[in-house]
Amino acid sequence: MPPTANGVLFITLEDEFGFMNLVVWNSVYQQFREILFKSSFLMCEGKIQKAKGAKVTHVIIDTAFPLLVPSERTPQIREHSY
């Protein structure tokens, strides 16, 4: 959250096709704060914005979900002594 962004959180993603910004407005941030900061993997829904000829795509986030919930995580492997 840059100080000049008026409470907007930007999450930048990169892959072989380029950059994508997830734009999280303050109201959405307040609602999904814990998920956004504590989840290793996110699934986000929102509206895609890309200006013609622009290199960066923006997704205005409406909702965020943890992709893995604690009960679905791989169980710890038990230690084995030989």
Protein Blocks (a to p, Z undefined) as FASTA:
>chain_A
ZZklnopacdddddfkbccdddddfklmmmmmmmmmmpmbdcddddddddehiabdcddd
fbdcdfbdfklpccddddddZZ
